Amino acid sequence: MAKVGSLVQGRYRLLNLIGRGGMGEVWRARDEPLGRHVAVKCLKPLGPVDDQSFTRALRERFRREARVAATLQHRGVTVVHDFGESEGMLYVVTELLEGRNLSQLLADNNHRPLRVHDVVEIAEQVASALSYAHQQGLVHRDLKPANIMRLVGGTVKICDFGIARLGHDIGFTAELTNTVTGFEMGTPHYMSPEQISGAHLDPRSDLYSLGCVLYEIATGAPPFDLDDAWSVLVAHRDTPPDPPRNHRAELPAFLAEIIMDLLAKRPEDRPQSAAVLTQRLRAGQLTPRSAAARATARSGPNNTPDTDRNSAIQTTDSGPPAPQADTPGTSRVRHAPPTPSPELITTLTGRHNAGLSLGRLGRWTEAGEVHRAVAAEREHALGPDHPDTLASRYEVGFTLSRTGHPADALREYTHVAEARERVLGPDHPHTLATRQEMAYVLGQLGRHFEAHQTYTSVLAARERAMGADHPDTLRCRHNLAFNLSRLGRLEDSYQMASEVAAARARVLGPTHPDTLVTRYEVAYALGQLDRWPEALHAHQEVADARAQALGPDHPDTLAARYEVGISLGRLGRSSEALTLYRDLINDRTRVQGPTHPDTLRARHGLGVNLGRMGRWEEALAESRDVCAIRQQILGHDHPDTLVSHREVAVGLGWLGHWEEALTEYRAVADTRERVLGPDHPDTLASRNDEAHCLEQLGRGQEAVELYRRVAFLRQQNPQ
């Protein structure tokens, strides 16, 4: 079909063959314009050249299915970058996955079953991905071990969504392999009875196939391991499977029961959705015996957070977008108020600029008070839709997002965006700036898919209006790169950040602050990919470049040094991290003051590494001191304050003071629920902490109930 060195569609250079199947070949390739490695699936040629109706139908179905697959945004589904036709061959370009598929894992293990913990974890991740895809109206149709990848970091991804459907949609029968095209219409060991009989397929067919996969990785062999394909097909249709515990007695009863339910011959007798399956898997792990095992597994020193950055939820580029116009001009309002005096306009302009100055100093609470007062007076004097009024309300939203009130910020930005679109137009720079900040707070709220859609829309508008290399366009791409990481698309995040860094170096210069901000983000992305030696090197480079370009005492230089400390801690070099943090605390105290949020962040890092070294009395004392100051300076509800409260709880737990730890964990969970909502990932993580503490206190039933509540909420909001 293809050969090494071939250039697909003038863009993707084929490097080496990494897989071959009934539908075609998979190649490792280089995306030449972007310089990144991708996987290219080259499907078999389009069929008889004299059958034009066939080839037209196949092309159309292919485009439709690939387009649908490309819209899927879930960490458990392989990302589709591109698709098309090249010299009569259909191709799909996806992210390049580093890991092993389940078939390979079984082969590596001499076809012995995988560990029970791994089976359950794989089942839960695959069920979550299927739940998402089924909600989008997509059925896989060819789920099998070779189509499920486990990445190096433990993430499980389903491959080839949409591709197995191509043959079926053109009208083929459900034969094992169509003799015209060679398209496999399913693999016999994993086909559902309704797929074999040619009946209509719904998501429950995928669940049957998943049951076959789980049976095999749990026992070492598929449920019907017979000599020929026809016998296998008949067995799927007519023969009850042997219970998996007959082959492996130590399998948990809940897992064996789930597998048998998935293998029910009639779809109505199986779990009725992947969401229901996910709930059952999580509930099965929450029995007292399972919970105790989990508590033992996680009672090591790594149960402490290793970072305390606001960007643990979402980062934005350095500072707000370009300052909003803040000079008097012709107002376009629905109901024009009396014309204000020039003196009043000048006074309000001065107060607005004072609020901006407070924000630049990091005094966000005071800045918010100023902007709220100015916004009210401007609305009264100029009208609600005047650009100056909207500029003040924009700044109110900005201060809310920086003081831990993302929901309130989103309401403010939504109002400003709608008004600016009405008054200035949808592609006006001020409208786009507001929508970009909406995406930022959507990320703070954990609504990363909505944030992705907003960033993508803003980016398209900026590219149309300003071009790909405009600084505002690059700022939007920078933020989009970070949001990709929150969607679990870590490799894409790293690639995009690298591209933005290169573009900023070209447009702005290699030592421009914005270029260094993105190089900082590249280093952070490397950490997320668990490439900590590279992350450490990259952060050190950014710190050195910032020291030279901005000075050793610049806040951005100090921030890069802080990330060097994070990397050292993750590499187990806590002694070096302690030395770095102590020096950093001294420098930040001298430059920014002892109660500045960044100084407190460095002190938090010091406490975390004291804990890693087993010095829990010192760690607890440091955490309590930092928590008290943060509470006074930032407020009870600020994310940094809550992180400190959790660190206090961690220290109390390690010292055996579980009652006090429970009080802290519960307070953090209650506050996050009130501020972020009951199903926000941070809230659910805190509830899990609370349940773990209950287990340690011997209150197992309360812990189980809380774990079940968390599992239910996660199932309701899988993103």
HUHUKA-V70021 format. One record per residue. N is the residue number from 1. RES is the residue in one small letter. SS is DSSP state (~ for helix, > for strand, _ for the rest). PSI is psi in radians with two decimals (999 if undefined). BURIAL is # if it has 9 or more other C-alpha atoms within 8 Angstrom, else .. Layout:
# HUHUKA-V70021
n/res/ss/psi/burial
N/RES/SS/PSI/BURIAL
N/RES/SS/PSI/BURIAL
This chain:
# HUHUKA-V70021
n/res/ss/psi/burial
1/m/_/-0.98/.
2/a/_/2.96/.
3/k/_/2.82/.
4/v/_/2.34/.
5/g/_/-0.21/.
6/s/_/2.59/.
7/l/>/1.94/#
8/v/>/2.18/#
9/q/_/0.52/.
10/g/_/0.29/.
11/r/_/-0.72/#
12/y/>/1.93/#
13/r/>/2.06/#
14/l/>/2.20/#
15/l/>/-0.90/#
16/n/>/2.61/.
17/l/>/2.24/#
18/i/>/-0.04/.
19/g/>/2.66/.
20/r/>/2.39/.
21/g/>/-2.97/.
22/g/_/-0.45/.
23/m/_/-0.23/#
24/g/>/-2.66/#
25/e/>/2.71/#
26/v/>/2.25/#
27/w/>/2.49/#
28/r/>/2.29/#
29/a/>/2.87/#
30/r/>/2.18/#
31/d/>/1.75/#
32/e/_/-0.81/#
33/p/_/-0.61/.
34/l/_/-0.23/.
35/g/_/0.43/.
36/r/>/2.73/.
37/h/>/2.43/#
38/v/>/3.00/#
39/a/>/2.34/#
40/v/>/2.03/#
41/k/>/1.99/#
42/c/>/1.94/#
43/l/>/2.80/#
44/k/_/2.71/#
45/p/_/2.81/.
46/l/_/-0.02/#
47/g/_/-2.89/#
48/p/_/2.20/.
49/v/_/-0.37/.
50/d/_/-0.07/.
51/d/_/1.38/.
52/q/~/-0.62/.
53/s/~/-0.68/.
54/f/~/-0.87/.
55/t/~/-0.63/#
56/r/~/-0.76/.
57/a/~/-0.72/#
58/l/~/-0.76/#
59/r/~/-0.80/.
60/e/~/-0.78/.
61/r/~/-0.71/#
62/f/~/-0.85/#
63/r/~/-0.73/#
64/r/~/-0.84/.
65/e/~/-0.71/#
66/a/~/-0.65/#
67/r/~/-0.73/.
68/v/~/-0.79/#
69/a/~/-0.61/#
70/a/~/-0.30/#
71/t/~/-0.22/.
72/l/_/2.25/#
73/q/_/1.49/.
74/h/_/2.45/#
75/r/_/-0.30/#
76/g/_/0.16/#
77/v/>/2.31/#
78/t/_/2.33/#
79/v/_/2.25/#
80/v/>/2.09/#
81/h/>/-0.65/#
82/d/>/2.85/.
83/f/>/2.85/#
84/g/>/-2.80/.
85/e/>/2.36/#
86/s/>/2.01/#
87/e/_/0.81/.
88/g/_/0.04/.
89/m/>/2.26/#
90/l/>/2.51/#
91/y/>/2.67/#
92/v/>/2.31/#
93/v/>/2.18/#
94/t/>/2.98/#
95/e/>/2.57/#
96/l/_/2.06/.
97/l/_/2.32/.
98/e/_/1.85/.
99/g/>/-2.76/.
100/r/>/2.43/#
101/n/>/2.94/#
102/l/~/-0.56/#
103/s/~/-0.74/#
104/q/~/-0.68/#
105/l/~/-0.72/#
106/l/~/-0.72/#
107/a/~/-0.72/.
108/d/~/-0.53/.
109/n/_/0.35/#
110/n/_/0.63/.
111/h/_/0.42/#
112/r/_/2.68/.
113/p/_/2.73/#
114/l/_/2.89/#
115/r/_/2.55/.
116/v/~/-0.77/.
117/h/~/-0.75/.
118/d/~/-0.69/.
119/v/~/-0.81/#
120/v/~/-0.73/#
121/e/~/-0.76/.
122/i/~/-0.77/#
123/a/~/-0.79/#
124/e/~/-0.74/#
125/q/~/-0.73/#
126/v/~/-0.71/#
127/a/~/-0.70/#
128/s/~/-0.76/#
129/a/~/-0.72/#
130/l/~/-0.71/#
131/s/~/-0.79/#
132/y/~/-0.86/#
133/a/~/-0.71/#
134/h/~/-0.61/#
135/q/~/-0.43/.
136/q/_/0.05/.
137/g/_/0.33/.
138/l/_/2.26/#
139/v/_/2.35/#
140/h/_/-0.89/#
141/r/_/-0.22/#
142/d/_/0.82/#
143/l/_/2.19/#
144/k/_/2.92/#
145/p/~/-0.62/#
146/a/~/-0.30/#
147/n/~/0.18/#
148/i/>/2.05/#
149/m/>/2.41/#
150/r/>/2.04/#
151/l/>/2.96/#
152/v/_/-0.68/.
153/g/_/-0.01/.
154/g/_/-0.21/.
155/t/_/2.42/#
156/v/>/2.32/#
157/k/>/2.46/#
158/i/>/2.34/#
159/c/_/2.80/#
160/d/_/0.51/#
161/f/_/2.33/#
162/g/_/-0.52/#
163/i/_/-0.73/#
164/a/_/-0.30/#
165/r/_/-0.29/#
166/l/~/-0.91/#
167/g/~/-0.73/#
168/h/~/-0.73/#
169/d/~/-0.40/.
170/i/~/-0.23/#
171/g/_/0.26/.
172/f/_/2.76/#
173/t/_/2.99/.
174/a/_/0.82/#
175/e/_/2.80/.
176/l/_/-0.85/#
177/t/>/2.25/.
178/n/_/2.26/#
179/t/_/-0.34/.
180/v/_/-0.80/.
181/t/_/-0.36/.
182/g/_/0.09/#
183/f/_/2.21/#
184/e/>/2.21/#
185/m/_/0.58/#
186/g/_/2.69/#
187/t/_/2.28/#
188/p/~/-0.62/#
189/h/~/-0.19/#
190/y/~/0.25/#
191/m/_/2.44/#
192/s/_/2.72/#
193/p/~/-0.70/#
194/e/~/-0.51/#
195/q/~/-0.66/#
196/i/~/-0.66/#
197/s/_/-0.06/.
198/g/_/0.25/.
199/a/_/2.97/.
200/h/_/2.38/.
201/l/_/2.36/#
202/d/_/-3.10/.
203/p/~/-0.43/#
204/r/~/-0.34/#
205/s/~/-0.74/#
206/d/~/-0.63/#
207/l/~/-0.65/#
208/y/~/-0.82/#
209/s/~/-0.70/#
210/l/~/-0.68/#
211/g/~/-0.70/#
212/c/~/-0.74/#
213/v/~/-0.82/#
214/l/~/-0.68/#
215/y/~/-0.78/#
216/e/~/-0.78/#
217/i/~/-0.34/#
218/a/~/-0.48/#
219/t/~/-0.32/#
220/g/_/-0.14/#
221/a/_/2.63/#
222/p/_/2.89/#
223/p/_/-0.53/#
224/f/_/1.55/#
225/d/_/1.31/.
226/l/_/3.06/.
227/d/_/-0.60/.
228/d/_/2.76/.
229/a/~/-0.70/.
230/w/~/-0.74/.
231/s/~/-0.67/#
232/v/~/-0.78/#
233/l/~/-0.76/#
234/v/~/-0.68/#
235/a/~/-0.71/#
236/h/~/-0.67/#
237/r/~/-0.64/#
238/d/~/-0.41/.
239/t/_/2.24/.
240/p/_/2.42/.
241/p/_/2.63/.
242/d/_/2.29/.
243/p/_/2.35/.
244/p/~/-0.47/#
245/r/~/-0.26/#
246/n/~/-0.43/.
247/h/_/-0.35/.
248/r/_/1.68/#
249/a/_/-0.46/.
250/e/_/-0.01/.
251/l/_/2.36/#
252/p/_/2.53/.
253/a/~/-0.68/.
254/f/~/-0.65/.
255/l/~/-0.78/#
256/a/~/-0.70/#
257/e/~/-0.73/.
258/i/~/-0.77/#
259/i/~/-0.76/#
260/m/~/-0.66/#
261/d/~/-0.67/#
262/l/~/-0.52/#
263/l/_/0.26/#
264/a/_/2.46/#
265/k/_/-0.65/#
266/r/_/2.29/.
267/p/~/-0.63/#
268/e/~/-0.25/.
269/d/~/-0.08/#
270/r/_/2.95/#
271/p/_/2.41/#
272/q/_/-0.09/#
273/s/_/2.81/#
274/a/~/-0.50/#
275/a/~/-0.74/#
276/v/~/-0.70/#
277/l/~/-0.78/#
278/t/~/-0.78/#
279/q/~/-0.72/#
280/r/~/-0.70/#
281/l/~/-0.77/#
282/r/~/-0.70/#
283/a/~/-0.65/#
284/g/~/-0.52/#
285/q/~/-0.17/.
286/l/_/0.25/#
287/t/_/2.70/#
288/p/~/-0.69/#
289/r/~/-0.77/.
290/s/~/-0.72/#
291/a/~/-0.74/#
292/a/~/-0.69/#
293/a/~/-0.70/.
294/r/~/-0.70/.
295/a/~/-0.74/#
296/t/~/-0.70/.
297/a/~/-0.51/.
298/r/_/0.19/.
299/s/_/0.76/.
300/g/_/3.10/.
301/p/_/-0.21/.
302/n/_/0.12/.
303/n/_/0.46/.
304/t/_/2.54/#
305/p/_/2.59/.
306/d/_/0.15/#
307/t/_/2.69/.
308/d/_/0.96/#
309/r/_/2.50/.
310/n/~/-0.56/#
311/s/~/0.05/.
312/a/~/-0.38/.
313/i/_/-0.87/.
314/q/_/2.40/#
315/t/_/2.74/#
316/t/_/2.91/.
317/d/_/2.94/#
318/s/_/1.95/.
319/g/_/3.03/.
320/p/_/2.94/.
321/p/_/-3.13/.
322/a/_/2.43/.
323/p/_/2.49/.
324/q/_/2.58/.
325/a/_/2.31/.
326/d/_/0.79/.
327/t/_/2.63/.
328/p/_/2.56/.
329/g/_/-3.02/.
330/t/_/2.15/.
331/s/_/2.52/.
332/r/_/1.71/.
333/v/_/2.74/#
334/r/_/-0.67/.
335/h/_/1.72/.
336/a/_/2.18/.
337/p/_/3.04/.
338/p/_/2.54/.
339/t/_/2.16/.
340/p/_/2.81/.
341/s/_/2.61/.
342/p/~/-0.59/.
343/e/~/-0.73/.
344/l/~/-0.76/.
345/i/~/-0.76/#
346/t/~/-0.73/.
347/t/~/-0.81/.
348/l/~/-0.62/#
349/t/~/-0.76/#
350/g/~/-0.71/.
351/r/~/-0.66/#
352/h/~/-0.81/#
353/n/~/-0.55/.
354/a/~/-0.68/#
355/g/~/-0.71/#
356/l/~/-0.71/#
357/s/~/-0.72/#
358/l/~/-0.70/#
359/g/~/-0.72/#
360/r/~/-0.45/.
361/l/_/0.00/.
362/g/_/0.18/.
363/r/_/1.22/#
364/w/~/-0.62/#
365/t/~/-0.81/.
366/e/~/-0.71/#
367/a/~/-0.71/#
368/g/~/-0.71/#
369/e/~/-0.73/.
370/v/~/-0.84/#
371/h/~/-0.63/#
372/r/~/-0.75/#
373/a/~/-0.76/.
374/v/~/-0.70/#
375/a/~/-0.76/#
376/a/~/-0.77/.
377/e/~/-0.67/#
378/r/~/-0.71/#
379/e/~/-0.72/#
380/h/~/-0.70/#
381/a/~/-0.65/#
382/l/~/-0.36/#
383/g/_/2.74/#
384/p/_/-0.43/#
385/d/_/0.11/#
386/h/_/2.45/#
387/p/~/-0.62/#
388/d/~/-0.68/#
389/t/~/-0.78/#
390/l/~/-0.59/#
391/a/~/-0.72/#
392/s/~/-0.72/#
393/r/~/-0.56/#
394/y/~/-0.79/#
395/e/~/-0.56/#
396/v/~/-0.81/#
397/g/~/-0.71/#
398/f/~/-0.78/#
399/t/~/-0.62/#
400/l/~/-0.72/#
401/s/~/-0.49/#
402/r/~/-0.10/.
403/t/_/0.36/#
404/g/_/0.45/#
405/h/_/1.11/#
406/p/~/-0.60/#
407/a/~/-0.74/#
408/d/~/-0.67/#
409/a/~/-0.73/#
410/l/~/-0.73/#
411/r/~/-0.74/.
412/e/~/-0.82/#
413/y/~/-0.67/#
414/t/~/-0.78/#
415/h/~/-0.81/.
416/v/~/-0.73/#
417/a/~/-0.77/#
418/e/~/-0.73/.
419/a/~/-0.75/#
420/r/~/-0.65/#
421/e/~/-0.69/#
422/r/~/-0.71/.
423/v/~/-0.75/.
424/l/~/-0.38/.
425/g/_/2.71/#
426/p/_/-0.46/#
427/d/_/0.18/#
428/h/_/2.48/#
429/p/~/-0.64/.
430/h/~/-0.63/.
431/t/~/-0.80/#
432/l/~/-0.66/#
433/a/~/-0.70/#
434/t/~/-0.77/#
435/r/~/-0.58/#
436/q/~/-0.68/#
437/e/~/-0.54/#
438/m/~/-0.76/#
439/a/~/-0.69/#
440/y/~/-0.84/#
441/v/~/-0.47/#
442/l/~/-0.68/#
443/g/~/-0.72/#
444/q/~/-0.59/#
445/l/_/0.04/#
446/g/_/0.15/#
447/r/_/1.15/#
448/h/~/-0.51/#
449/f/~/-0.73/#
450/e/~/-0.68/#
451/a/~/-0.74/#
452/h/~/-0.79/#
453/q/~/-0.73/.
454/t/~/-0.83/#
455/y/~/-0.75/#
456/t/~/-0.74/#
457/s/~/-0.78/.
458/v/~/-0.73/#
459/l/~/-0.75/#
460/a/~/-0.74/.
461/a/~/-0.73/#
462/r/~/-0.71/#
463/e/~/-0.67/#
464/r/~/-0.80/.
465/a/~/-0.58/.
466/m/~/-0.34/#
467/g/_/2.81/#
468/a/_/-0.47/.
469/d/_/0.12/#
470/h/_/2.46/.
471/p/~/-0.64/.
472/d/~/-0.62/.
473/t/~/-0.78/#
474/l/~/-0.59/#
475/r/~/-0.72/#
476/c/~/-0.73/#
477/r/~/-0.62/#
478/h/~/-0.87/#
479/n/~/-0.63/#
480/l/~/-0.67/#
481/a/~/-0.75/#
482/f/~/-0.73/#
483/n/~/-0.55/#
484/l/~/-0.62/#
485/s/~/-0.56/#
486/r/~/-0.34/#
487/l/_/0.05/#
488/g/_/0.09/.
489/r/_/1.16/#
490/l/~/-0.73/#
491/e/~/-0.72/#
492/d/~/-0.69/#
493/s/~/-0.82/#
494/y/~/-0.76/#
495/q/~/-0.78/#
496/m/~/-0.74/#
497/a/~/-0.68/#
498/s/~/-0.71/#
499/e/~/-0.73/#
500/v/~/-0.71/#
501/a/~/-0.75/#
502/a/~/-0.73/#
503/a/~/-0.74/#
504/r/~/-0.67/#
505/a/~/-0.68/#
506/r/~/-0.72/.
507/v/~/-0.74/.
508/l/~/-0.38/#
509/g/_/2.63/#
510/p/_/-0.39/#
511/t/_/0.20/#
512/h/_/2.49/#
513/p/~/-0.68/.
514/d/~/-0.65/#
515/t/~/-0.76/#
516/l/~/-0.56/#
517/v/~/-0.75/#
518/t/~/-0.61/#
519/r/~/-0.63/#
520/y/~/-0.75/#
521/e/~/-0.63/#
522/v/~/-0.77/#
523/a/~/-0.72/#
524/y/~/-0.71/#
525/a/~/-0.67/#
526/l/~/-0.68/#
527/g/~/-0.74/#
528/q/~/-0.53/.
529/l/_/0.16/#
530/d/_/0.45/.
531/r/_/1.09/#
532/w/~/-0.65/#
533/p/~/-0.73/.
534/e/~/-0.67/#
535/a/~/-0.76/#
536/l/~/-0.81/#
537/h/~/-0.76/.
538/a/~/-0.74/#
539/h/~/-0.68/#
540/q/~/-0.70/#
541/e/~/-0.77/.
542/v/~/-0.73/#
543/a/~/-0.77/#
544/d/~/-0.75/#
545/a/~/-0.71/#
546/r/~/-0.67/#
547/a/~/-0.67/#
548/q/~/-0.72/.
549/a/~/-0.65/.
550/l/_/-0.34/.
551/g/_/2.64/#
552/p/_/-0.38/#
553/d/_/0.06/#
554/h/_/2.46/#
555/p/~/-0.64/.
556/d/~/-0.62/.
557/t/~/-0.78/#
558/l/~/-0.63/#
559/a/~/-0.70/#
560/a/~/-0.67/#
561/r/~/-0.65/#
562/y/~/-0.74/#
563/e/~/-0.52/#
564/v/~/-0.72/#
565/g/~/-0.73/#
566/i/~/-0.81/#
567/s/~/-0.73/#
568/l/~/-0.76/#
569/g/~/-0.74/#
570/r/~/-0.41/#
571/l/_/0.11/.
572/g/_/0.23/.
573/r/_/1.01/#
574/s/~/-0.55/#
575/s/~/-0.77/.
576/e/~/-0.65/.
577/a/~/-0.71/#
578/l/~/-0.80/#
579/t/~/-0.78/.
580/l/~/-0.82/#
581/y/~/-0.67/#
582/r/~/-0.76/#
583/d/~/-0.70/.
584/l/~/-0.70/#
585/i/~/-0.75/#
586/n/~/-0.77/.
587/d/~/-0.74/#
588/r/~/-0.64/#
589/t/~/-0.73/#
590/r/~/-0.70/.
591/v/~/-0.75/.
592/q/~/-0.27/#
593/g/_/2.73/#
594/p/_/-0.35/#
595/t/_/0.15/#
596/h/_/2.48/#
597/p/~/-0.64/.
598/d/~/-0.61/#
599/t/~/-0.75/#
600/l/~/-0.57/#
601/r/~/-0.71/#
602/a/~/-0.69/#
603/r/~/-0.64/#
604/h/~/-0.81/#
605/g/~/-0.66/#
606/l/~/-0.79/#
607/g/~/-0.72/#
608/v/~/-0.77/#
609/n/~/-0.49/#
610/l/~/-0.73/#
611/g/~/-0.73/#
612/r/~/-0.52/#
613/m/_/0.11/.
614/g/_/0.19/.
615/r/_/1.18/#
616/w/~/-0.54/#
617/e/~/-0.80/.
618/e/~/-0.71/#
619/a/~/-0.76/#
620/l/~/-0.73/#
621/a/~/-0.75/.
622/e/~/-0.75/#
623/s/~/-0.73/#
624/r/~/-0.73/#
625/d/~/-0.82/.
626/v/~/-0.72/#
627/c/~/-0.77/#
628/a/~/-0.73/.
629/i/~/-0.78/#
630/r/~/-0.71/#
631/q/~/-0.69/#
632/q/~/-0.72/.
633/i/~/-0.78/.
634/l/~/-0.40/#
635/g/_/2.80/#
636/h/_/-0.57/#
637/d/_/-0.03/#
638/h/_/2.48/#
639/p/~/-0.69/.
640/d/~/-0.69/#
641/t/~/-0.75/#
642/l/~/-0.65/#
643/v/~/-0.68/#
644/s/~/-0.73/#
645/h/~/-0.72/#
646/r/~/-0.68/#
647/e/~/-0.62/#
648/v/~/-0.78/#
649/a/~/-0.71/#
650/v/~/-0.80/#
651/g/~/-0.73/#
652/l/~/-0.73/#
653/g/~/-0.79/#
654/w/~/-0.49/.
655/l/_/0.06/.
656/g/_/0.17/.
657/h/_/1.20/#
658/w/~/-0.55/#
659/e/~/-0.80/.
660/e/~/-0.66/#
661/a/~/-0.71/#
662/l/~/-0.73/#
663/t/~/-0.76/.
664/e/~/-0.84/#
665/y/~/-0.75/#
666/r/~/-0.67/#
667/a/~/-0.71/.
668/v/~/-0.79/#
669/a/~/-0.76/#
670/d/~/-0.74/#
671/t/~/-0.78/#
672/r/~/-0.64/#
673/e/~/-0.71/#
674/r/~/-0.70/.
675/v/~/-0.77/#
676/l/~/-0.36/#
677/g/_/2.73/#
678/p/_/-0.39/#
679/d/_/0.21/#
680/h/_/2.48/#
681/p/~/-0.67/.
682/d/~/-0.66/.
683/t/~/-0.78/#
684/l/~/-0.64/#
685/a/~/-0.68/.
686/s/~/-0.67/#
687/r/~/-0.62/#
688/n/~/-0.71/#
689/d/~/-0.77/#
690/e/~/-0.77/#
691/a/~/-0.71/#
692/h/~/-0.72/#
693/c/~/-0.72/#
694/l/~/-0.70/#
695/e/~/-0.78/#
696/q/~/-0.46/.
697/l/_/0.03/.
698/g/_/0.24/.
699/r/_/1.11/#
700/g/~/-0.68/#
701/q/~/-0.73/.
702/e/~/-0.69/#
703/a/~/-0.78/#
704/v/~/-0.77/#
705/e/~/-0.70/.
706/l/~/-0.72/#
707/y/~/-0.72/#
708/r/~/-0.69/#
709/r/~/-0.75/.
710/v/~/-0.77/#
711/a/~/-0.71/#
712/f/~/-0.78/#
713/l/~/-0.65/#
714/r/~/-0.65/#
715/q/~/-0.61/#
716/q/~/-0.51/.
717/n/_/1.26/.
718/p/_/-0.35/.
719/q/_/999/.
